[in-house]
Amino acid sequence: MVEYKTIKSEELPFGKNNFIEIARKKAVTDDGENEFISISRGYKSGEDKIRWKSTIALPCDKEFVEKLSSSLLEML
């Protein structure tokens, strides 16, 4: 069984009721633990209920995150 713990998260709203959540999480099992960064897209439906559309998990590696950040900026 896997237990997920959120270490830190930030929500970035866009559009009318959409958002991106960027979070640093830890997956804990009997065999050990693994930290990762998740990027999730969601939206708020009626009565501010949160619904999730998709998620991607990225390695918690500074060089990788820096390269990803620079690649995203180059897209602008």
N, CA, C and O atoms as CSV, one atom per row, in Angstrom:
chain,resi,resn,atom,element,x,y,z
A,1,MET,N,N,0.840,-1.180,0.000
A,1,MET,CA,C,0.000,0.000,0.000
A,1,MET,C,C,0.888,1.247,0.000
A,1,MET,O,O,1.921,1.287,0.667
A,2,VAL,N,N,0.474,2.247,-0.747
A,2,VAL,CA,C,1.230,3.489,-0.849
A,2,VAL,C,C,0.468,4.603,-0.142
A,2,VAL,O,O,-0.739,4.758,-0.324
A,3,GLU,N,N,1.184,5.371,0.662
A,3,GLU,CA,C,0.612,6.541,1.321
A,3,GLU,C,C,1.305,7.764,0.727
A,3,GLU,O,O,2.533,7.840,0.710
A,4,TYR,N,N,0.514,8.719,0.242
A,4,TYR,CA,C,1.063,9.934,-0.347
A,4,TYR,C,C,0.959,11.075,0.655
A,4,TYR,O,O,-0.089,11.290,1.264
A,5,LYS,N,N,2.059,11.802,0.818
A,5,LYS,CA,C,2.087,12.960,1.702
A,5,LYS,C,C,2.484,14.182,0.885
A,5,LYS,O,O,3.466,14.146,0.144
A,6,THR,N,N,1.723,15.261,1.020
A,6,THR,CA,C,2.049,16.510,0.343
A,6,THR,C,C,2.967,17.321,1.243
A,6,THR,O,O,2.622,17.633,2.382
A,7,ILE,N,N,4.135,17.656,0.720
A,7,ILE,CA,C,5.113,18.432,1.477
A,7,ILE,C,C,4.861,19.925,1.293
A,7,ILE,O,O,4.914,20.704,2.244
A,8,LYS,N,N,4.584,20.305,0.042
A,8,LYS,CA,C,4.351,21.711,-0.281
A,8,LYS,C,C,3.540,21.751,-1.563
A,8,LYS,O,O,3.745,20.921,-2.449
A,9,SER,N,N,2.617,22.709,-1.680
A,9,SER,CA,C,1.853,22.831,-2.923
A,9,SER,C,C,1.483,24.280,-3.191
A,9,SER,O,O,1.408,25.110,-2.285
A,10,GLU,N,N,1.253,24.553,-4.476
A,10,GLU,CA,C,0.840,25.888,-4.900
A,10,GLU,C,C,-0.165,25.726,-6.028
A,10,GLU,O,O,0.002,24.888,-6.914
A,11,GLU,N,N,-1.207,26.538,-5.980
A,11,GLU,CA,C,-2.256,26.490,-6.990
A,11,GLU,C,C,-2.161,27.731,-7.872
A,11,GLU,O,O,-2.093,28.853,-7.372
A,12,LEU,N,N,-2.156,27.520,-9.196
A,12,LEU,CA,C,-2.077,28.614,-10.153
A,12,LEU,C,C,-3.376,28.662,-10.957
A,12,LEU,O,O,-3.569,27.845,-11.857
A,13,PRO,N,N,-4.275,29.611,-10.646
A,13,PRO,CA,C,-5.545,29.684,-11.367
A,13,PRO,C,C,-5.358,30.250,-12.776
A,13,PRO,O,O,-4.479,31.079,-13.011
A,14,PHE,N,N,-6.193,29.791,-13.706
A,14,PHE,CA,C,-6.245,30.380,-15.042
A,14,PHE,C,C,-7.637,30.149,-15.606
A,14,PHE,O,O,-8.339,29.221,-15.204
A,15,GLY,N,N,-8.028,31.009,-16.547
A,15,GLY,CA,C,-9.366,30.893,-17.120
A,15,GLY,C,C,-10.432,31.163,-16.072
A,15,GLY,O,O,-10.168,31.773,-15.036
A,16,LYS,N,N,-11.636,30.701,-16.361
A,16,LYS,CA,C,-12.764,30.975,-15.468
A,16,LYS,C,C,-12.713,30.161,-14.176
A,16,LYS,O,O,-12.863,30.724,-13.092
A,17,ASN,N,N,-12.506,28.856,-14.273
A,17,ASN,CA,C,-12.511,28.030,-13.062
A,17,ASN,C,C,-11.463,26.910,-13.113
A,17,ASN,O,O,-11.601,25.896,-12.430
A,18,ASN,N,N,-10.421,27.098,-13.923
A,18,ASN,CA,C,-9.351,26.107,-14.066
A,18,ASN,C,C,-8.152,26.465,-13.193
A,18,ASN,O,O,-7.970,27.617,-12.800
A,19,PHE,N,N,-7.338,25.452,-12.899
A,19,PHE,CA,C,-6.116,25.716,-12.151
A,19,PHE,C,C,-5.093,24.616,-12.416
A,19,PHE,O,O,-5.437,23.511,-12.836
A,20,ILE,N,N,-3.845,24.940,-12.163
A,20,ILE,CA,C,-2.747,23.978,-12.165
A,20,ILE,C,C,-2.234,23.922,-10.727
A,20,ILE,O,O,-1.998,24.958,-10.105
A,21,GLU,N,N,-2.064,22.721,-10.209
A,21,GLU,CA,C,-1.469,22.560,-8.882
A,21,GLU,C,C,-0.072,21.972,-9.071
A,21,GLU,O,O,0.099,20.936,-9.712
A,22,ILE,N,N,0.914,22.650,-8.504
A,22,ILE,CA,C,2.285,22.143,-8.491
A,22,ILE,C,C,2.577,21.750,-7.048
A,22,ILE,O,O,2.419,22.556,-6.131
A,23,ALA,N,N,3.001,20.512,-6.856
A,23,ALA,CA,C,3.198,20.026,-5.489
A,23,ALA,C,C,4.436,19.145,-5.388
A,23,ALA,O,O,4.775,18.409,-6.315
A,24,ARG,N,N,5.090,19.238,-4.258
A,24,ARG,CA,C,6.161,18.301,-3.917
A,24,ARG,C,C,5.532,17.277,-2.992
A,24,ARG,O,O,4.972,17.626,-1.952
A,25,LYS,N,N,5.627,16.007,-3.377
A,25,LYS,CA,C,4.972,14.954,-2.621
A,25,LYS,C,C,5.949,13.840,-2.296
A,25,LYS,O,O,7.036,13.745,-2.866
A,26,LYS,N,N,5.530,13.005,-1.368
A,26,LYS,CA,C,6.331,11.851,-0.960
A,26,LYS,C,C,5.424,10.632,-0.985
A,26,LYS,O,O,4.338,10.640,-0.406
A,27,ALA,N,N,5.882,9.582,-1.663
A,27,ALA,CA,C,5.179,8.300,-1.659
A,27,ALA,C,C,5.892,7.407,-0.647
A,27,ALA,O,O,7.096,7.176,-0.754
A,28,VAL,N,N,5.152,6.914,0.322
A,28,VAL,CA,C,5.729,6.102,1.394
A,28,VAL,C,C,5.137,4.696,1.321
A,28,VAL,O,O,3.919,4.521,1.312
A,29,THR,N,N,6.028,3.691,1.267
A,29,THR,CA,C,5.612,2.288,1.281
A,29,THR,C,C,6.410,1.562,2.359
A,29,THR,O,O,7.271,2.149,3.014
A,30,ASP,N,N,6.117,0.304,2.527
A,30,ASP,CA,C,6.879,-0.515,3.481
A,30,ASP,C,C,8.333,-0.668,3.030
A,30,ASP,O,O,9.218,-0.904,3.852
A,31,ASP,N,N,8.579,-0.531,1.715
A,31,ASP,CA,C,9.928,-0.689,1.164
A,31,ASP,C,C,10.750,0.594,1.191
A,31,ASP,O,O,11.949,0.553,0.915
A,32,GLY,N,N,10.144,1.721,1.512
A,32,GLY,CA,C,10.870,2.988,1.529
A,32,GLY,C,C,9.993,4.130,1.065
A,32,GLY,O,O,8.765,4.036,1.075
A,33,GLU,N,N,10.643,5.220,0.654
A,33,GLU,CA,C,9.896,6.399,0.221
A,33,GLU,C,C,10.572,7.031,-0.987
A,33,GLU,O,O,11.760,6.827,-1.240
A,34,ASN,N,N,9.780,7.804,-1.725
A,34,ASN,CA,C,10.259,8.459,-2.921
A,34,ASN,C,C,9.611,9.837,-3.025
A,34,ASN,O,O,8.387,9.954,-2.962
A,35,GLU,N,N,10.420,10.874,-3.184
A,35,GLU,CA,C,9.888,12.220,-3.378
A,35,GLU,C,C,9.797,12.507,-4.863
A,35,GLU,O,O,10.630,12.061,-5.653
A,36,PHE,N,N,8.758,13.269,-5.233
A,36,PHE,CA,C,8.554,13.652,-6.620
A,36,PHE,C,C,7.770,14.951,-6.672
A,36,PHE,O,O,7.219,15.401,-5.667
A,37,ILE,N,N,7.727,15.548,-7.855
A,37,ILE,CA,C,6.948,16.752,-8.088
A,37,ILE,C,C,5.774,16.365,-8.965
A,37,ILE,O,O,5.949,15.711,-9.993
A,38,SER,N,N,4.589,16.763,-8.565
A,38,SER,CA,C,3.415,16.484,-9.392
A,38,SER,C,C,2.864,17.794,-9.934
A,38,SER,O,O,2.826,18.813,-9.244
A,39,ILE,N,N,2.439,17.735,-11.188
A,39,ILE,CA,C,1.760,18.862,-11.828
A,39,ILE,C,C,0.398,18.336,-12.238
A,39,ILE,O,O,0.294,17.427,-13.062
A,40,SER,N,N,-0.652,18.916,-11.655
A,40,SER,CA,C,-2.011,18.439,-11.881
A,40,SER,C,C,-2.886,19.556,-12.418
A,40,SER,O,O,-2.806,20.700,-11.972
A,41,ARG,N,N,-3.727,19.201,-13.388
A,41,ARG,CA,C,-4.680,20.168,-13.910
A,41,ARG,C,C,-6.052,19.822,-13.345
A,41,ARG,O,O,-6.454,18.659,-13.308
A,42,GLY,N,N,-6.752,20.852,-12.911
A,42,GLY,CA,C,-8.073,20.635,-12.352
A,42,GLY,C,C,-8.984,21.807,-12.628
A,42,GLY,O,O,-8.594,22.794,-13.252
A,43,TYR,N,N,-10.201,21.675,-12.153
A,43,TYR,CA,C,-11.169,22.762,-12.268
A,43,TYR,C,C,-12.113,22.701,-11.083
A,43,TYR,O,O,-12.245,21.675,-10.415
A,44,LYS,N,N,-12.763,23.822,-10.844
A,44,LYS,CA,C,-13.733,23.897,-9.767
A,44,LYS,C,C,-15.116,23.894,-10.392
A,44,LYS,O,O,-15.454,24.771,-11.187
A,45,SER,N,N,-15.913,22.895,-10.021
A,45,SER,CA,C,-17.272,22.795,-10.533
A,45,SER,C,C,-18.204,23.535,-9.587
A,45,SER,O,O,-17.748,24.229,-8.679
A,46,GLY,N,N,-19.476,23.391,-9.793
A,46,GLY,CA,C,-20.451,24.055,-8.922
A,46,GLY,C,C,-20.155,23.826,-7.449
A,46,GLY,O,O,-19.662,22.764,-7.068
A,47,GLU,N,N,-20.449,24.801,-6.637
A,47,GLU,CA,C,-20.205,24.756,-5.190
A,47,GLU,C,C,-18.730,24.577,-4.864
A,47,GLU,O,O,-18.390,24.034,-3.813
A,48,ASP,N,N,-17.846,25.029,-5.758
A,48,ASP,CA,C,-16.389,24.980,-5.586
A,48,ASP,C,C,-15.854,23.574,-5.313
A,48,ASP,O,O,-14.859,23.422,-4.604
A,49,LYS,N,N,-16.495,22.553,-5.859
A,49,LYS,CA,C,-15.959,21.195,-5.764
A,49,LYS,C,C,-14.787,21.069,-6.718
A,49,LYS,O,O,-14.883,21.470,-7.878
A,50,ILE,N,N,-13.689,20.521,-6.244
A,50,ILE,CA,C,-12.485,20.369,-7.062
A,50,ILE,C,C,-12.563,19.053,-7.824
A,50,ILE,O,O,-12.845,18.000,-7.253
A,51,ARG,N,N,-12.309,19.139,-9.121
A,51,ARG,CA,C,-12.256,17.965,-9.992
A,51,ARG,C,C,-10.892,17.947,-10.662
A,51,ARG,O,O,-10.363,18.997,-11.024
A,52,TRP,N,N,-10.326,16.770,-10.828
A,52,TRP,CA,C,-9.012,16.629,-11.439
A,52,TRP,C,C,-9.150,16.078,-12.846
A,52,TRP,O,O,-9.954,15.179,-13.091
A,53,LYS,N,N,-8.359,16.621,-13.781
A,53,LYS,CA,C,-8.368,16.142,-15.166
A,53,LYS,C,C,-7.176,15.242,-15.448
A,53,LYS,O,O,-7.341,14.159,-16.009
A,54,SER,N,N,-5.976,15.672,-15.068
A,54,SER,CA,C,-4.777,14.879,-15.356
A,54,SER,C,C,-3.637,15.281,-14.438
A,54,SER,O,O,-3.639,16.363,-13.850
A,55,THR,N,N,-2.659,14.382,-14.329
A,55,THR,CA,C,-1.491,14.616,-13.481
A,55,THR,C,C,-0.259,14.016,-14.142
A,55,THR,O,O,-0.335,12.995,-14.825
A,56,ILE,N,N,0.866,14.665,-13.927
A,56,ILE,CA,C,2.147,14.124,-14.354
A,56,ILE,C,C,3.090,14.188,-13.155
A,56,ILE,O,O,3.086,15.160,-12.400
A,57,ALA,N,N,3.888,13.155,-12.992
A,57,ALA,CA,C,4.874,13.110,-11.901
A,57,ALA,C,C,6.265,13.300,-12.500
A,57,ALA,O,O,6.611,12.674,-13.501
A,58,LEU,N,N,7.046,14.160,-11.883
A,58,LEU,CA,C,8.394,14.484,-12.347
A,58,LEU,C,C,9.408,14.155,-11.256
A,58,LEU,O,O,9.081,14.188,-10.070
A,59,PRO,N,N,10.626,13.841,-11.653
A,59,PRO,CA,C,11.648,13.560,-10.641
A,59,PRO,C,C,11.999,14.820,-9.847
A,59,PRO,O,O,11.953,15.931,-10.375
A,60,CYS,N,N,12.342,14.636,-8.604
A,60,CYS,CA,C,12.778,15.735,-7.733
A,60,CYS,C,C,14.278,15.919,-7.933
A,60,CYS,O,O,15.078,15.612,-7.049
A,61,ASP,N,N,14.642,16.420,-9.097
A,61,ASP,CA,C,16.039,16.592,-9.463
A,61,ASP,C,C,16.227,18.034,-9.929
A,61,ASP,O,O,15.581,18.471,-10.881
A,62,LYS,N,N,17.111,18.768,-9.259
A,62,LYS,CA,C,17.270,20.199,-9.533
A,62,LYS,C,C,17.640,20.466,-10.989
A,62,LYS,O,O,17.067,21.360,-11.612
A,63,GLU,N,N,18.581,19.714,-11.538
A,63,GLU,CA,C,18.991,19.927,-12.927
A,63,GLU,C,C,17.830,19.694,-13.894
A,63,GLU,O,O,17.652,20.448,-14.850
A,64,PHE,N,N,17.046,18.651,-13.642
A,64,PHE,CA,C,15.902,18.365,-14.499
A,64,PHE,C,C,14.885,19.494,-14.441
A,64,PHE,O,O,14.398,19.940,-15.480
A,65,VAL,N,N,14.559,19.960,-13.247
A,65,VAL,CA,C,13.571,21.022,-13.071
A,65,VAL,C,C,14.064,22.316,-13.712
A,65,VAL,O,O,13.271,23.035,-14.321
A,66,GLU,N,N,15.350,22.629,-13.589
A,66,GLU,CA,C,15.899,23.827,-14.230
A,66,GLU,C,C,15.785,23.734,-15.754
A,66,GLU,O,O,15.426,24.716,-16.404
A,67,LYS,N,N,16.083,22.576,-16.324
A,67,LYS,CA,C,15.971,22.385,-17.770
A,67,LYS,C,C,14.522,22.492,-18.216
A,67,LYS,O,O,14.232,23.113,-19.238
A,68,LEU,N,N,13.611,21.892,-17.459
A,68,LEU,CA,C,12.192,21.977,-17.769
A,68,LEU,C,C,11.729,23.433,-17.732
A,68,LEU,O,O,11.020,23.884,-18.631
A,69,SER,N,N,12.131,24.167,-16.689
A,69,SER,CA,C,11.751,25.572,-16.565
A,69,SER,C,C,12.251,26.397,-17.738
A,69,SER,O,O,11.500,27.205,-18.285
A,70,SER,N,N,13.498,26.212,-18.134
A,70,SER,CA,C,14.049,26.987,-19.244
A,70,SER,C,C,13.361,26.594,-20.552
A,70,SER,O,O,13.120,27.457,-21.396
A,71,SER,N,N,13.043,25.318,-20.736
A,71,SER,CA,C,12.337,24.885,-21.945
A,71,SER,C,C,10.938,25.502,-22.017
A,71,SER,O,O,10.492,25.906,-23.091
A,72,LEU,N,N,10.256,25.573,-20.887
A,72,LEU,CA,C,8.931,26.213,-20.865
A,72,LEU,C,C,9.039,27.689,-21.226
A,72,LEU,O,O,8.221,28.195,-21.995
A,73,LEU,N,N,10.024,28.383,-20.689
A,73,LEU,CA,C,10.195,29.798,-20.998
A,73,LEU,C,C,10.528,30.025,-22.464
A,73,LEU,O,O,10.128,31.037,-23.039
A,74,GLU,N,N,11.252,29.101,-23.074
A,74,GLU,CA,C,11.585,29.208,-24.486
A,74,GLU,C,C,10.346,29.066,-25.381
A,74,GLU,O,O,10.362,29.500,-26.533
A,75,MET,N,N,9.291,28.469,-24.861
A,75,MET,CA,C,8.065,28.295,-25.632
A,75,MET,C,C,7.296,29.601,-25.803
A,75,MET,O,O,6.431,29.697,-26.673
A,76,LEU,N,N,7.597,30.598,-24.989
A,76,LEU,CA,C,6.877,31.892,-25.050
A,76,LEU,C,C,7.349,32.746,-26.202
A,76,LEU,O,O,6.850,33.855,-26.393
